[in-house]
Protein backbone atom coordinates (compact mmCIF):
# COMPACT_ATOMS: atom_id res chain seq x y z
CA UNK A 1 0.00 0.00 0.00
CA UNK A 2 1.08 3.62 -0.36
CA UNK A 3 0.89 6.64 1.93
CA UNK A 4 2.49 10.12 1.97
CA UNK A 5 4.29 9.25 -1.23
CA UNK A 6 5.86 6.14 0.26
CA UNK A 7 5.31 2.45 -0.37
CA UNK A 8 4.80 0.30 2.71
CA UNK A 9 5.31 -3.47 2.70
CA UNK A 10 3.23 -5.35 5.23
CA UNK A 11 4.57 -8.70 6.45
CA UNK A 12 2.16 -11.16 8.04
CA UNK A 13 3.61 -14.28 9.65
CA UNK A 14 2.33 -17.63 10.93
CA UNK A 15 -0.72 -17.78 8.69
CA UNK A 16 -1.94 -21.36 9.01
CA UNK A 17 -5.31 -21.40 7.26
CA UNK A 18 -7.16 -19.60 4.49
CA UNK A 19 -8.79 -16.30 5.33
CA UNK A 20 -8.40 -12.53 5.23
CA UNK A 21 -6.03 -10.14 6.98
CA UNK A 22 -7.53 -6.72 7.66
CA UNK A 23 -5.31 -3.69 8.14
CA UNK A 24 -6.59 -0.91 10.38
CA UNK A 25 -4.78 2.33 9.57
CA UNK A 26 -5.48 5.97 10.43
CA UNK A 27 -7.59 8.24 8.24
CA UNK A 28 -5.66 9.26 5.12
CA UNK A 29 -2.49 7.50 6.18
CA UNK A 30 -2.50 5.25 3.15
CA UNK A 31 -4.27 4.46 -0.07
CA UNK A 32 -4.99 1.08 -1.54
CA UNK A 33 -4.04 -0.16 -5.01
CA UNK A 34 -6.88 1.75 -6.67
CA UNK A 35 -6.31 5.02 -4.82
CA UNK A 36 -8.95 4.86 -2.11
CA UNK A 37 -7.81 6.63 1.08
CA UNK A 38 -7.73 4.66 4.30
CA UNK A 39 -10.23 5.30 7.06
CA UNK A 40 -10.18 4.76 10.80
CA UNK A 41 -12.37 1.69 10.44
CA UNK A 42 -11.51 -1.65 8.95
CA UNK A 43 -12.82 -1.71 5.39
CA UNK A 44 -12.59 -4.10 2.48
CA UNK A 45 -10.23 -1.75 0.66
CA UNK A 46 -7.54 -2.63 3.17
CA UNK A 47 -7.64 -6.40 3.02
CA UNK A 48 -5.28 -9.13 1.95
CA UNK A 49 -6.61 -12.53 0.98
CA UNK A 50 -4.40 -15.54 1.49
CA UNK A 51 -4.45 -19.31 1.24
CA UNK A 52 -3.00 -22.02 3.44
CA UNK A 53 0.05 -23.92 2.14
CA UNK A 54 -1.02 -26.31 -0.60
CA UNK A 55 -0.81 -30.05 -0.09
CA UNK A 56 1.32 -32.07 -2.53
CA UNK A 57 3.04 -28.88 -3.69
CA UNK A 58 6.70 -29.80 -4.09
CA UNK A 59 7.95 -26.41 -5.31
CA UNK A 60 5.84 -24.05 -3.21
CA UNK A 61 4.01 -22.32 -6.07
CA UNK A 62 0.58 -22.87 -4.54
CA UNK A 63 -0.46 -25.66 -6.91
CA UNK A 64 -0.56 -29.40 -6.26
CA UNK A 65 1.91 -31.14 -8.53
CA UNK A 66 1.39 -34.31 -10.56
CA UNK A 67 3.50 -36.89 -8.77
CA UNK A 68 3.70 -40.68 -8.61
CA UNK A 69 5.79 -43.36 -6.93
CA UNK A 70 6.77 -46.37 -8.99
CA UNK A 71 7.11 -49.54 -6.92
CA UNK A 72 9.13 -51.31 -9.61
CA UNK A 73 12.11 -48.96 -9.19
CA UNK A 74 11.28 -47.11 -5.92
CA UNK A 75 11.33 -43.83 -7.83
CA UNK A 76 9.31 -40.71 -7.13
CA UNK A 77 8.43 -38.85 -10.33
CA UNK A 78 7.25 -35.26 -9.85
CA UNK A 79 6.09 -32.73 -12.44
CA UNK A 80 6.43 -29.47 -10.55
CA UNK A 81 4.42 -26.46 -11.67
CA UNK A 82 7.32 -23.99 -11.79
CA UNK A 83 10.48 -25.95 -10.95
CA UNK A 84 9.88 -28.60 -13.62
CA UNK A 85 10.37 -32.35 -13.71
CA UNK A 86 12.33 -34.27 -11.08
CA UNK A 87 12.78 -37.89 -10.06
CA UNK A 88 14.32 -39.45 -7.00
CA UNK A 89 14.86 -42.98 -5.73
CA UNK A 90 13.49 -43.04 -2.19
CA UNK A 91 12.13 -45.95 -0.16
CA UNK A 92 12.03 -49.72 -0.46
CA UNK A 93 9.33 -52.29 -1.17
CA UNK A 94 6.61 -52.21 1.49
CA UNK A 95 7.14 -48.57 2.47
CA UNK A 96 4.14 -46.22 2.54
CA UNK A 97 4.22 -42.72 1.04
CA UNK A 98 3.81 -39.91 3.58
CA UNK A 99 4.42 -36.67 1.65
CA UNK A 100 3.90 -33.57 3.80
CA UNK A 101 5.59 -30.29 4.75
CA UNK A 102 7.63 -31.43 7.74
CA UNK A 103 9.92 -28.37 7.97
CA UNK A 104 7.37 -25.60 7.48
CA UNK A 105 8.77 -24.12 4.25
CA UNK A 106 5.45 -24.41 2.35
CA UNK A 107 6.92 -27.17 0.16
CA UNK A 108 5.88 -30.81 0.38
CA UNK A 109 8.75 -33.11 1.34
CA UNK A 110 9.39 -36.58 -0.04
CA UNK A 111 8.87 -39.06 2.78
CA UNK A 112 8.18 -42.72 3.53
CA UNK A 113 6.89 -44.68 6.50
CA UNK A 114 8.25 -48.21 6.97
CA UNK A 115 5.51 -50.31 8.64
CA UNK A 116 7.86 -53.17 9.47
CA UNK A 117 10.00 -50.98 11.75
CA UNK A 118 7.86 -47.89 12.48
CA UNK A 119 10.50 -45.62 10.93
CA UNK A 120 9.95 -42.38 9.05
CA UNK A 121 12.38 -41.36 6.32
CA UNK A 122 12.08 -37.72 5.24
CA UNK A 123 13.93 -35.78 2.55
CA UNK A 124 13.45 -32.02 2.88
CA UNK A 125 13.45 -30.63 -0.66
CA UNK A 126 14.27 -27.04 0.33
CA UNK A 127 17.32 -27.80 2.46
CA UNK A 128 18.23 -31.02 0.60
CA UNK A 129 18.68 -32.77 3.94
CA UNK A 130 17.63 -36.22 5.15
CA UNK A 131 16.22 -37.11 8.56
CA UNK A 132 14.65 -40.23 10.01
CA UNK A 133 12.61 -40.95 13.12
CA UNK A 134 11.24 -44.00 14.89
CA UNK A 135 7.55 -43.49 15.60
CA UNK A 136 4.98 -46.22 15.22
CA UNK A 137 4.68 -49.99 15.01
CA UNK A 138 3.80 -52.68 12.53
CA UNK A 139 0.22 -52.29 11.32
CA UNK A 140 -0.03 -48.57 12.14
CA UNK A 141 -1.50 -46.23 9.53
CA UNK A 142 0.52 -43.01 9.10
CA UNK A 143 -1.45 -39.75 8.94
CA UNK A 144 1.04 -36.87 9.30
CA UNK A 145 -0.52 -33.43 9.68
CA UNK A 146 -0.03 -30.18 11.57
CA UNK A 147 -1.83 -30.87 14.85
CA UNK A 148 -0.28 -28.02 16.86
CA UNK A 149 -0.64 -25.22 14.31
CA UNK A 150 3.04 -24.34 13.87
CA UNK A 151 3.04 -24.87 10.11
CA UNK A 152 4.94 -28.17 10.27
CA UNK A 153 3.47 -31.62 9.75
CA UNK A 154 3.72 -33.80 12.86
CA UNK A 155 4.41 -37.53 12.99
CA UNK A 156 1.04 -39.16 13.61
CA UNK A 157 -0.08 -42.79 13.39
CA UNK A 158 -3.41 -44.49 13.98
CA UNK A 159 -3.11 -47.93 15.58
CA UNK A 160 -5.98 -50.01 14.28
CA UNK A 161 -5.50 -52.76 16.84
CA UNK A 162 -6.43 -50.54 19.80
CA UNK A 163 -8.00 -47.45 18.20
CA UNK A 164 -5.32 -45.11 19.51
CA UNK A 165 -3.68 -42.10 17.87
CA UNK A 166 0.00 -41.61 18.66
CA UNK A 167 1.30 -38.12 17.98
CA UNK A 168 4.85 -36.80 18.01
CA UNK A 169 4.70 -33.04 17.52
CA UNK A 170 7.40 -31.00 15.83
CA UNK A 171 8.47 -29.60 19.24
CA UNK A 172 9.17 -33.20 20.39
CA UNK A 173 6.20 -33.46 22.72
CA UNK A 174 4.15 -36.65 22.62
CA UNK A 175 0.51 -37.54 23.15
CA UNK A 176 -1.74 -40.58 22.83
CA UNK A 177 -5.47 -40.24 22.19
CA UNK A 178 -7.85 -43.20 22.34
CA UNK A 179 -10.32 -42.47 19.55
CA UNK A 180 -11.60 -45.19 17.25
CA UNK A 181 -11.99 -48.93 16.95
CA UNK A 182 -10.95 -51.81 14.71
CA UNK A 183 -12.05 -51.21 11.12
CA UNK A 184 -12.08 -47.41 11.33
CA UNK A 185 -10.31 -45.38 8.66
CA UNK A 186 -8.31 -42.34 9.79
CA UNK A 187 -8.95 -39.19 7.77
CA UNK A 188 -6.82 -36.07 7.52
CA UNK A 189 -8.36 -32.63 7.86
CA UNK A 190 -8.92 -29.38 9.75
CA UNK A 191 -12.68 -29.59 10.04
CA UNK A 192 -13.17 -26.49 12.19
CA UNK A 193 -10.73 -24.27 10.27
CA UNK A 194 -8.62 -23.23 13.25
CA UNK A 195 -5.27 -24.01 11.62
CA UNK A 196 -4.83 -27.24 13.57
CA UNK A 197 -5.61 -30.64 12.09
CA UNK A 198 -8.16 -32.71 13.96
CA UNK A 199 -8.33 -36.34 15.00
CA UNK A 200 -10.98 -37.84 12.75
CA UNK A 201 -12.27 -41.18 11.49
CA UNK A 202 -14.63 -42.67 8.95
CA UNK A 203 -16.38 -45.86 10.11
CA UNK A 204 -17.47 -47.99 7.12
CA UNK A 205 -19.68 -50.19 9.28
CA UNK A 206 -22.12 -47.37 10.07
CA UNK A 207 -20.96 -44.70 7.53
CA UNK A 208 -20.38 -42.25 10.34
CA UNK A 209 -17.63 -39.65 10.56
CA UNK A 210 -16.30 -39.22 14.10
CA UNK A 211 -14.41 -35.97 14.49
CA UNK A 212 -12.62 -34.56 17.52
CA UNK A 213 -12.10 -30.92 16.62
CA UNK A 214 -9.48 -28.86 18.44
CA UNK A 215 -11.75 -25.82 18.44
CA UNK A 216 -15.31 -27.10 18.91
CA UNK A 217 -15.00 -30.60 20.34
CA UNK A 218 -16.58 -33.88 19.28
CA UNK A 219 -19.24 -34.37 16.64
CA UNK A 220 -20.63 -37.14 14.43
CA UNK A 221 -21.73 -36.83 10.81
CA UNK A 222 -23.42 -39.65 8.88
CA UNK A 223 -22.21 -39.48 5.29
CA UNK A 224 -21.59 -42.28 2.80
CA UNK A 225 -22.72 -45.80 2.06
CA UNK A 226 -21.45 -49.18 0.90
CA UNK A 227 -17.85 -49.13 -0.34
CA UNK A 228 -17.58 -45.33 -0.47
CA UNK A 229 -14.08 -43.89 -0.08
CA UNK A 230 -13.61 -40.89 2.24
CA UNK A 231 -12.06 -37.93 0.38
CA UNK A 232 -12.15 -35.00 2.84
CA UNK A 233 -10.45 -31.75 1.85
CA UNK A 234 -11.29 -28.05 1.48
CA UNK A 235 -13.32 -27.87 -1.73
CA UNK A 236 -14.74 -24.37 -1.23
CA UNK A 237 -11.60 -22.61 0.01
CA UNK A 238 -12.90 -21.39 3.35
CA UNK A 239 -10.14 -23.03 5.41
CA UNK A 240 -12.31 -25.85 6.76
CA UNK A 241 -12.11 -29.46 5.56
CA UNK A 242 -15.35 -30.70 3.99
CA UNK A 243 -16.85 -34.14 4.71
CA UNK A 244 -16.92 -35.96 1.36
CA UNK A 245 -16.91 -39.42 -0.20
CA UNK A 246 -16.26 -40.89 -3.65
CA UNK A 247 -18.37 -43.81 -4.83
CA UNK A 248 -16.22 -46.22 -6.92
CA UNK A 249 -19.20 -48.06 -8.40
CA UNK A 250 -20.65 -44.92 -10.02
CA UNK A 251 -17.80 -42.40 -10.07
CA UNK A 252 -19.89 -39.97 -8.02
CA UNK A 253 -18.60 -37.43 -5.51
CA UNK A 254 -20.84 -36.59 -2.55
CA UNK A 255 -19.68 -33.48 -0.73
CA UNK A 256 -20.92 -31.35 2.18
CA UNK A 257 -19.11 -28.07 1.62
CA UNK A 258 -19.11 -25.79 4.64
CA UNK A 259 -20.07 -22.72 2.58
CA UNK A 260 -21.42 -24.13 -0.70
CA UNK A 261 -23.56 -26.84 0.89
CA UNK A 262 -24.41 -30.31 -0.38
CA UNK A 263 -23.54 -31.38 -3.90
CA UNK A 264 -23.18 -34.45 -6.13
CA UNK A 265 -20.76 -34.58 -9.05
CA UNK A 266 -20.06 -37.34 -11.56
CA UNK A 267 -16.33 -37.64 -12.20
CA UNK A 268 -14.42 -40.87 -12.71
CA UNK A 269 -15.14 -44.51 -13.41
CA UNK A 270 -14.63 -47.94 -11.89
CA UNK A 271 -10.92 -48.59 -11.40
CA UNK A 272 -9.98 -44.93 -10.96
CA UNK A 273 -8.35 -43.58 -7.80
CA UNK A 274 -9.75 -40.38 -6.22
CA UNK A 275 -7.01 -37.77 -5.76
CA UNK A 276 -8.57 -34.39 -4.85
CA UNK A 277 -6.10 -31.51 -4.51
CA UNK A 278 -5.68 -27.87 -5.56
CA UNK A 279 -4.23 -28.29 -9.07
CA UNK A 280 -4.99 -24.76 -10.32
CA UNK A 281 -3.77 -22.85 -7.27
CA UNK A 282 -6.95 -20.98 -6.37
CA UNK A 283 -7.10 -22.19 -2.77
CA UNK A 284 -9.88 -24.69 -3.48
CA UNK A 285 -9.32 -28.44 -3.81
CA UNK A 286 -10.38 -29.83 -7.18
CA UNK A 287 -12.26 -33.05 -7.85
CA UNK A 288 -9.79 -35.39 -9.57
CA UNK A 289 -9.05 -39.04 -10.35
CA UNK A 290 -6.00 -40.98 -11.49
CA UNK A 291 -6.55 -43.79 -14.00
CA UNK A 292 -3.91 -46.46 -13.26
CA UNK A 293 -4.50 -48.35 -16.51
CA UNK A 294 -3.23 -45.40 -18.57
CA UNK A 295 -1.39 -43.23 -16.02
CA UNK A 296 -3.74 -40.35 -16.82
CA UNK A 297 -4.90 -37.59 -14.48
CA UNK A 298 -8.41 -36.13 -14.83
CA UNK A 299 -9.37 -33.06 -12.79
CA UNK A 300 -12.04 -30.38 -12.78
CA UNK A 301 -10.20 -27.22 -11.79
CA UNK A 302 -12.46 -24.91 -9.80
CA UNK A 303 -10.96 -21.99 -11.75
CA UNK A 304 -9.29 -23.45 -14.86
CA UNK A 305 -11.84 -26.08 -15.83
CA UNK A 306 -11.06 -29.60 -17.02
CA UNK A 307 -7.47 -30.79 -16.73
CA UNK A 308 -6.35 -34.01 -18.42
CA UNK A 309 -2.72 -35.11 -18.51
CA UNK A 310 -0.82 -38.34 -18.83
CA UNK A 311 1.88 -38.68 -16.18
CA UNK A 312 2.76 -42.13 -14.93
CA UNK A 313 2.22 -45.70 -16.02
CA UNK A 314 0.22 -48.76 -15.04
CA UNK A 315 1.09 -49.71 -11.46
CA UNK A 316 2.17 -46.24 -10.33
CA UNK A 317 0.64 -44.73 -7.20
CA UNK A 318 -0.16 -40.99 -7.21
CA UNK A 319 1.21 -39.34 -4.08
CA UNK A 320 -2.17 -37.64 -3.60
CA UNK A 321 -3.57 -41.07 -2.69
CA UNK A 322 -1.19 -41.44 0.27
CA UNK A 323 -3.72 -40.81 3.05
CA UNK A 324 -6.87 -42.13 1.40
CA UNK A 325 -7.47 -45.43 3.22
Secondary structure as UniProt FT lines:
FT   STRAND          2..3
FT   TURN            4..5
FT   STRAND          6..7
FT   STRAND          19..22
FT   TURN            27..28
FT   TURN            33..34
FT   HELIX           44..46
FT   STRAND          47..50
FT   TURN            55..56
FT   STRAND          66..70
FT   TURN            71..74
FT   STRAND          75..80
FT   TURN            81..83
FT   STRAND          84..89
FT   TURN            93..94
FT   STRAND          96..97
FT   STRAND          109..114
FT   TURN            115..118
FT   STRAND          119..124
FT   TURN            125..128
FT   STRAND          129..134
FT   TURN            138..139
FT   STRAND          141..142
FT   STRAND          154..159
FT   TURN            160..163
FT   STRAND          164..168
FT   TURN            170..171
FT   STRAND          174..178
FT   TURN            182..183
FT   STRAND          184..186
FT   TURN            191..192
FT   STRAND          199..203
FT   TURN            204..207
FT   STRAND          208..213
FT   TURN            214..216
FT   STRAND          217..222
FT   TURN            226..227
FT   STRAND          229..230
FT   STRAND          242..247
FT   TURN            248..251
FT   STRAND          252..257
FT   TURN            258..260
FT   STRAND          261..266
FT   TURN            270..271
FT   STRAND          272..274
FT   STRAND          286..291
FT   TURN            292..295
FT   STRAND          296..301
FT   TURN            302..304
FT   STRAND          305..310
FT   TURN            314..315
FT   STRAND          317..318
FT   HELIX           319..321
FT   TURN            322..323
//
